[in-house]
Amino acid sequence: MRRALDEARQALKAGEVPIGAVVVSQDRIIARAHNLTETLHDVTAHAEMQALTAAASQLGGKYLQECTLYVTVEPCVMCAGALGWAQVSRVVYGTADPKRGYKLYAPRALHPKATVTAGILEDECRQLMQEFFSSLRK
């Protein structure tokens, strides 16, 4: 999760919503990414989507069955759906997203065998998001 936080900090410096993600396979980071929606002018360029694409490319296949995604904020419905289709076996996230998180709208979007761990480094992940959004309101 610390590496995902590093990615989120890069996003913050670039003026992006500070969400970072890494994909781990066999105890090794195979992909890392952060939000690029502003940079790419693409609403689908979320950290999770970028990390999934990079991980699939690294492994040479679209299924990430024995991989763990670490992400600083609870995935949205779009990302949870992509995680489900990619068959990611474990999702670990920092802070909940009570307004847009998948658990509110699509709690069954992940693969049925996927496990979820929430609240890892939650305070740090939440603080980055609060810092970003409070700076927009000034």
KEFI-485895 format. One line per 2 residues: number of its first residue (from 1); for each residue x, y negated, z negated of C-alpha. Coordinates in Angstrom, 2 decimals. Layout:
N
NUM) X,Y,Z ~ ...
***
This chain:
138
1) 0.00,0.00,0.00 ~ 2.96,-2.32,-0.55
3) 3.81,-2.03,3.17 ~ 0.20,-2.85,4.06
5) 0.45,-5.91,1.83 ~ 3.62,-6.93,3.68
7) 1.64,-6.76,6.92 ~ -1.19,-8.79,5.37
9) 1.29,-11.49,4.39 ~ 2.52,-11.63,7.99
11) -1.07,-12.10,9.11 ~ -1.51,-14.93,6.60
13) 1.60,-16.71,7.91 ~ 0.22,-16.43,11.44
15) -3.15,-17.92,10.47 ~ -4.94,-14.59,10.69
17) -7.26,-13.10,8.09 ~ -4.67,-11.44,5.81
19) -5.40,-7.77,6.25 ~ -2.63,-5.27,6.78
21) -2.60,-1.56,7.49 ~ -0.16,1.31,7.77
23) -0.63,4.90,8.89 ~ 1.35,7.62,7.16
25) 1.97,11.11,8.52 ~ 4.05,13.70,6.68
27) 5.18,11.11,4.10 ~ 6.46,8.77,6.82
29) 5.03,5.48,8.08 ~ 4.28,5.98,11.77
31) 2.39,2.74,12.40 ~ 2.00,-0.66,10.80
33) -0.19,-3.57,11.83 ~ -2.08,-6.65,10.73
35) -5.04,-8.58,12.04 ~ -4.48,-10.14,15.46
37) -7.98,-11.37,16.26 ~ -6.96,-15.03,16.56
39) -3.67,-14.33,18.34 ~ -5.24,-12.03,20.92
41) -8.64,-13.78,21.05 ~ -10.13,-10.34,20.46
43) -12.74,-9.62,17.80 ~ -11.74,-5.95,17.80
45) -8.06,-6.60,16.98 ~ -8.45,-5.70,13.32
47) -5.45,-4.33,11.42 ~ -6.94,-0.84,11.28
49) -7.63,-0.74,15.02 ~ -4.11,-1.90,15.81
51) -2.64,0.69,13.42 ~ -4.78,3.51,14.84
53) -3.70,2.70,18.39 ~ -0.03,2.59,17.41
55) -0.28,5.84,15.41 ~ -2.02,7.69,18.23
57) 0.67,6.51,20.62 ~ 3.40,7.59,18.22
59) 1.89,11.07,17.78 ~ 0.88,11.46,21.41
61) -2.78,12.21,20.69 ~ -5.99,10.53,19.66
63) -6.66,12.59,16.53 ~ -4.96,11.63,13.29
65) -6.21,14.57,11.25 ~ -3.35,14.78,8.79
67) -2.79,11.06,8.43 ~ -3.53,8.53,5.72
69) -4.47,4.95,6.49 ~ -3.53,2.37,3.87
71) -5.36,-0.92,4.32 ~ -5.56,-3.94,2.05
73) -9.33,-4.47,2.43 ~ -12.21,-2.01,2.77
75) -12.71,-1.28,6.48 ~ -15.64,-2.83,8.32
77) -18.20,-0.69,10.14 ~ -16.31,-0.88,13.45
79) -13.04,0.23,11.87 ~ -14.69,2.94,9.78
81) -16.28,4.31,12.95 ~ -12.91,4.36,14.70
83) -11.33,6.05,11.67 ~ -14.08,8.66,11.84
85) -13.60,9.28,15.55 ~ -9.83,9.55,15.03
87) -10.50,12.07,12.24 ~ -8.22,10.27,9.77
89) -8.13,12.54,6.76 ~ -7.59,9.93,4.06
91) -8.32,6.22,3.69 ~ -6.78,4.19,0.88
93) -7.79,0.58,0.47 ~ -7.07,-2.25,-1.90
95) -10.09,-4.46,-2.40 ~ -13.73,-3.99,-1.51
97) -15.47,-6.12,1.09 ~ -18.95,-6.59,-0.38
99) -20.17,-8.63,2.61 ~ -18.86,-6.63,5.60
101) -17.47,-3.36,4.23 ~ -18.51,-0.05,5.74
103) -19.88,1.31,2.44 ~ -22.74,-1.19,2.54
105) -23.81,-0.62,6.15 ~ -22.46,2.77,7.23
107) -21.29,4.83,4.25 ~ -21.07,7.97,6.39
109) -19.00,6.48,9.22 ~ -15.75,8.15,8.21
111) -15.07,11.77,9.12 ~ -17.04,14.09,6.81
113) -13.83,15.65,5.47 ~ -12.10,12.33,4.86
115) -11.26,11.30,1.33 ~ -11.29,7.70,0.15
117) -9.29,6.05,-2.61 ~ -10.24,2.47,-3.48
119) -8.75,-0.19,-5.71 ~ -5.04,0.36,-5.08
121) -3.21,-2.93,-5.81 ~ -6.69,-4.43,-5.78
123) -5.81,-7.72,-7.47 ~ -2.98,-8.49,-5.03
125) -5.13,-7.61,-2.02 ~ -8.06,-9.68,-3.27
127) -5.82,-12.64,-4.10 ~ -4.49,-12.81,-0.53
129) -8.02,-12.92,0.84 ~ -9.12,-15.56,-1.66
131) -6.06,-17.67,-0.89 ~ -6.81,-17.54,2.83
133) -10.49,-18.41,2.57 ~ -10.00,-21.12,-0.05
135) -7.48,-22.82,2.28 ~ -10.13,-22.92,5.00
137) -12.60,-24.68,2.72 ~ -10.28,-27.57,1.80
***
